[in-house]
């Protein structure tokens, strides 16, 4: 396990597992920069957030991806609100091994999905470590040509026609399932518009995109892809509206 992955898992366990505000002193940089819509900037705001977590709060982790100084978590928050929230968190770890920056996106957990899969189930362990850069290149090209460029004619250059397991709650498996969902969204005035790819975080067969665009309203897109044999075969996501106001001046991205 990478040092940074280990750091983030230990820090998250103490902050959100033990709900220990003093973990901020051990794990968080003095210049901690926040991009979440849930907290103000700096370590003291995180301390207040952790200190205010209720007895029913718990985090259920599903997968962890480490790429250089960035570590992404995918999991479910229970007790943040009335319903469980599925979320992606990205942490930047500084040279001193402290959490220096944080981004996230959360969406309500959906019980009944179009594919029958949950928003977080599926493979959890990183595989194909030697193909990290090839998989990063594949998903980056897909993002630029298909997501930003909206050229769906090349979709099958990137996504498997045989296996495309879907975890977006409104889309069924396969390219046909995605196409049907996209048509339904378009009828609702929610076209999938990707403007900017902000981050590509890759480890082995997992590649996470953090993007900015519109889905009826301005949104943050977090798309996690699993790649096998040079094609995308599985997809998880969170689509979160961009709030009109944030508790800091750092933006969501």
C-alpha positions as CSV (number, residue, x, y, z in Angstrom):
1,X,0.0,0.0,0.0
2,X,1.3,3.4,-0.9
3,X,2.4,5.7,2.0
4,X,-0.2,8.3,1.0
5,X,-3.0,5.8,0.8
6,X,-2.1,4.5,4.2
7,X,-2.0,8.1,5.6
8,X,-5.5,9.0,4.2
9,X,-7.0,5.7,5.5
10,X,-5.6,6.2,9.0
11,X,-6.6,9.9,9.1
12,X,-10.1,9.1,7.9
13,X,-10.5,6.3,10.4
14,X,-9.6,8.6,13.3
15,X,-11.6,11.6,12.0
16,X,-14.7,9.9,10.7
17,X,-14.5,6.5,12.4
18,X,-13.4,7.5,15.9
19,X,-15.0,11.0,15.4
20,X,-11.9,12.3,17.2
21,X,-11.4,16.1,16.7
22,X,-7.8,15.8,18.0
23,X,-6.9,13.8,14.9
24,X,-6.9,17.1,13.1
25,X,-3.7,18.0,15.0
26,X,-2.0,14.7,13.9
27,X,-3.1,14.5,10.3
28,X,-4.1,17.9,8.9
29,X,-1.9,20.6,7.5
30,X,-2.1,24.1,9.0
31,X,-3.0,25.5,5.5
32,X,-5.6,22.9,4.8
33,X,-7.6,24.0,1.7
34,X,-11.2,23.0,1.5
35,X,-13.3,22.6,-1.6
36,X,-16.3,20.8,-0.1
37,X,-19.7,22.5,0.1
38,X,-20.0,21.2,3.7
39,X,-17.2,23.0,5.5
40,X,-15.3,26.3,5.6
41,X,-11.6,26.5,4.9
42,X,-8.8,25.4,7.2
43,X,-8.2,22.8,9.9
44,X,-10.4,24.4,12.6
45,X,-13.5,24.1,10.4
46,X,-12.8,20.4,9.9
47,X,-12.3,20.1,13.7
48,X,-15.8,21.6,14.2
49,X,-17.3,19.3,11.6
50,X,-15.8,16.2,13.2
51,X,-16.8,17.4,16.7
52,X,-20.4,17.8,15.6
53,X,-20.8,14.4,14.1
54,X,-23.7,12.5,15.8
55,X,-23.7,9.1,17.4
56,X,-25.4,7.6,14.4
57,X,-22.7,8.8,12.0
58,X,-20.5,6.2,10.3
59,X,-18.5,5.9,7.0
60,X,-18.6,2.7,5.0
61,X,-15.7,2.6,2.6
62,X,-15.9,0.8,-0.7
63,X,-12.7,1.5,-2.6
64,X,-9.5,3.6,-2.4
65,X,-7.3,4.8,-5.3
66,X,-3.9,6.5,-4.8
67,X,-2.1,8.4,-7.6
68,X,0.9,10.4,-6.6
69,X,-0.1,13.0,-3.9
70,X,-3.8,12.4,-4.5
71,X,-5.9,9.7,-2.8
72,X,-9.6,9.1,-3.7
73,X,-12.1,7.4,-1.4
74,X,-15.5,6.0,-2.6
75,X,-18.0,5.0,0.0
76,X,-21.2,5.7,1.9
77,X,-21.9,8.2,4.7
78,X,-24.5,7.2,7.2
79,X,-25.9,9.8,9.6
80,X,-24.8,13.0,7.8
81,X,-28.5,13.6,7.1
82,X,-31.8,11.6,7.1
83,X,-30.7,9.3,4.2
84,X,-27.3,7.6,3.5
85,X,-25.1,9.6,1.0
86,X,-22.8,8.0,-1.5
87,X,-19.7,10.0,-2.0
88,X,-16.3,10.5,-3.5
89,X,-13.6,12.3,-1.5
90,X,-10.2,13.3,-2.9
91,X,-7.4,14.3,-0.6
92,X,-4.0,15.8,-1.5
93,X,-1.3,14.7,0.9
94,X,1.6,17.2,1.3
95,X,5.4,16.4,1.5
96,X,5.1,16.2,5.4
97,X,2.4,13.4,5.1
98,X,-0.5,15.7,6.1
99,X,-3.8,16.2,4.5
100,X,-3.4,19.5,2.7
101,X,-6.5,19.8,0.4
102,X,-9.9,18.1,0.0
103,X,-12.6,17.8,-2.7
104,X,-15.8,15.9,-2.5
105,X,-19.2,15.2,-4.1
106,X,-22.2,13.5,-2.4
107,X,-25.5,12.1,-3.6
108,X,-28.4,10.3,-1.9
109,X,-28.2,6.5,-1.9
110,X,-30.9,5.0,-4.2
111,X,-32.5,1.7,-3.0
112,X,-33.9,0.5,-6.4
113,X,-31.7,1.1,-9.4
114,X,-32.2,0.4,-13.1
115,X,-29.4,-2.2,-13.2
116,X,-30.1,-3.8,-9.9
117,X,-26.6,-2.9,-8.8
118,X,-26.0,-0.5,-5.9
119,X,-24.1,2.7,-6.3
120,X,-21.0,1.2,-4.6
121,X,-21.0,-2.6,-5.1
122,X,-18.6,-4.4,-7.4
123,X,-14.8,-5.0,-7.4
124,X,-13.0,-3.1,-4.6
125,X,-9.4,-4.1,-4.9
126,X,-7.0,-2.4,-7.4
127,X,-5.8,-4.9,-10.1
128,X,-3.6,-4.6,-13.1
129,X,-1.1,-2.2,-11.4
130,X,1.2,-2.4,-14.4
131,X,-1.5,-0.9,-16.7
132,X,-2.1,2.3,-14.8
133,X,-0.7,4.6,-17.4
134,X,-2.3,2.8,-20.4
135,X,-5.7,2.9,-18.6
136,X,-5.2,6.6,-17.7
137,X,-4.5,7.4,-21.3
138,X,-7.6,5.4,-22.5
139,X,-10.0,7.1,-20.1
140,X,-8.4,10.6,-20.7
141,X,-9.0,10.2,-24.5
142,X,-12.5,9.0,-23.8
143,X,-13.2,12.0,-21.6
144,X,-11.9,14.5,-24.2
145,X,-13.5,12.9,-27.3
146,X,-16.8,11.5,-26.0
147,X,-17.6,13.4,-22.8
148,X,-16.3,16.9,-23.6
149,X,-16.3,16.5,-27.4
150,X,-19.7,14.7,-27.4
151,X,-18.6,12.5,-30.3
152,X,-20.6,9.3,-29.5
153,X,-19.6,7.7,-32.8
154,X,-16.4,6.6,-31.2
155,X,-18.0,5.3,-28.0
156,X,-17.1,1.6,-28.7
157,X,-13.5,2.5,-29.2
158,X,-13.4,3.0,-25.4
159,X,-16.4,1.1,-23.8
160,X,-16.7,-2.6,-24.2
161,X,-19.7,-3.7,-26.3
162,X,-19.8,-7.0,-24.3
163,X,-19.6,-5.9,-20.7
164,X,-20.5,-2.5,-19.3
165,X,-21.7,-2.8,-15.7
166,X,-23.5,0.3,-14.6
167,X,-23.9,1.7,-11.1
168,X,-25.6,5.0,-12.0
169,X,-29.0,4.4,-10.4
170,X,-31.0,5.5,-13.5
171,X,-29.1,3.6,-16.2
172,X,-29.3,-0.1,-16.9
173,X,-26.2,-2.2,-17.9
174,X,-24.7,-2.0,-21.3
175,X,-24.3,0.7,-23.9
176,X,-28.1,0.3,-24.7
177,X,-28.9,1.0,-21.0
178,X,-26.8,4.1,-21.0
179,X,-28.3,5.3,-24.3
180,X,-31.8,4.8,-23.0
181,X,-31.0,6.7,-19.8
182,X,-29.4,9.6,-21.7
183,X,-32.5,9.9,-24.0
184,X,-34.7,10.0,-20.9
185,X,-32.5,12.7,-19.3
186,X,-32.6,14.7,-22.5
187,X,-36.4,14.7,-22.4
188,X,-36.2,16.1,-18.9
189,X,-33.9,18.9,-20.1
190,X,-30.9,17.3,-18.5
191,X,-28.3,16.8,-21.3
192,X,-24.9,15.4,-20.2
193,X,-22.6,18.4,-20.8
194,X,-19.0,18.1,-19.8
195,X,-17.1,21.4,-20.0
196,X,-13.8,20.7,-18.2
197,X,-12.0,17.6,-16.9
198,X,-10.2,18.8,-13.7
199,X,-8.6,15.6,-12.5
200,X,-7.7,12.1,-13.8
201,X,-6.8,9.9,-10.9
202,X,-5.6,6.4,-11.9
203,X,-4.4,3.3,-10.1
204,X,-4.3,0.0,-11.9
205,X,-7.7,-0.8,-13.5
206,X,-9.5,2.1,-11.7
207,X,-9.6,5.6,-13.2
208,X,-11.5,8.5,-11.6
209,X,-12.5,11.6,-13.4
210,X,-13.5,14.8,-11.6
211,X,-15.2,17.1,-14.1
212,X,-17.3,20.2,-14.4
213,X,-20.4,20.7,-16.6
214,X,-24.1,20.9,-16.7
215,X,-26.9,18.3,-16.1
216,X,-29.9,20.7,-16.3
217,X,-28.0,22.8,-13.8
218,X,-24.2,23.4,-13.2
219,X,-22.8,20.1,-11.7
220,X,-19.7,18.4,-10.5
221,X,-19.3,15.0,-12.2
222,X,-17.3,12.3,-10.4
223,X,-17.0,9.2,-12.8
224,X,-15.1,6.1,-11.7
225,X,-14.3,3.6,-14.5
226,X,-12.9,0.1,-14.3
227,X,-10.9,-0.9,-17.3
228,X,-10.2,-4.5,-18.5
229,X,-8.3,-5.6,-21.6
230,X,-8.1,-2.0,-23.0
231,X,-11.9,-1.2,-22.7
232,X,-14.1,0.4,-20.0
233,X,-16.2,-2.4,-18.4
234,X,-17.7,-0.7,-15.3
235,X,-18.9,2.7,-14.2
236,X,-19.8,4.3,-10.9
237,X,-20.6,8.0,-10.5
238,X,-21.8,10.9,-8.4
239,X,-23.4,13.9,-10.1
240,X,-23.7,16.8,-7.6
241,X,-25.2,20.3,-8.2
242,X,-22.9,23.2,-7.8
243,X,-24.3,25.3,-4.9
244,X,-24.9,29.0,-5.5
245,X,-22.7,29.8,-2.5
246,X,-19.8,28.0,-0.8
247,X,-18.5,28.4,2.8
248,X,-15.1,29.4,1.3
249,X,-13.6,31.1,-1.7
250,X,-11.8,28.0,-3.2
251,X,-14.5,26.8,-5.6
252,X,-15.6,23.1,-5.8
253,X,-12.7,22.2,-8.1
